[in-house]
């Protein structure tokens, strides 16, 4: 299968990344209960347009069929962020909107309320982004963040992303349409 500009559609690369505290790995059906808790959190739903409420059935779909569809289409993948000390799922990352010709992908994240403010989102985002660039040949990883989401902006800054500008009226949350800030990490950022 080919895209409009003669670029073969590629399957998103399998990926597992470890840090001293975390394991970033593909989601499985067994992760669904923990994913339900992460995505049904009020703060997560404030900034990400997930169903409200986010049900166990939604989580099962997210961990299995939706992840497989995204992976098989080449669009991205869904990941668990697991605490290594006890194996508990404490967050999720997902890659989407992958452009194989430009070797660009977008990453989004959501963390369990119990680990917010502990640097987990930054550590997981950094590990995934570095692996995508250095191990899988991506030239650019993007984030899109609603301007009012100050915690997510801090994560982007601490993970080494650069603010590039504002996409006006480019996103939506449960409260309606929002602008989205664009942040990026490019291969040259890692060669310093």
Secondary structure, 3 states (H helix, E strand, C coil): CECCCCCECCCCCCCCEECCCEEEEECCHHHHHHHHHHHCCHHHHHHCCCCCCCCHHHHHHHHCHHHHHHHHHCCCEEEEEEECCCCCEEEEEEEEEEECCCCEEEEEEEECHHHCCCCHHHHHHHHHHHHHHHHCCCCEEEEEECCCCHHHHHHHHHCCCEEEEEEEEEEEECCEEEEEEEEEEEHHHHCC
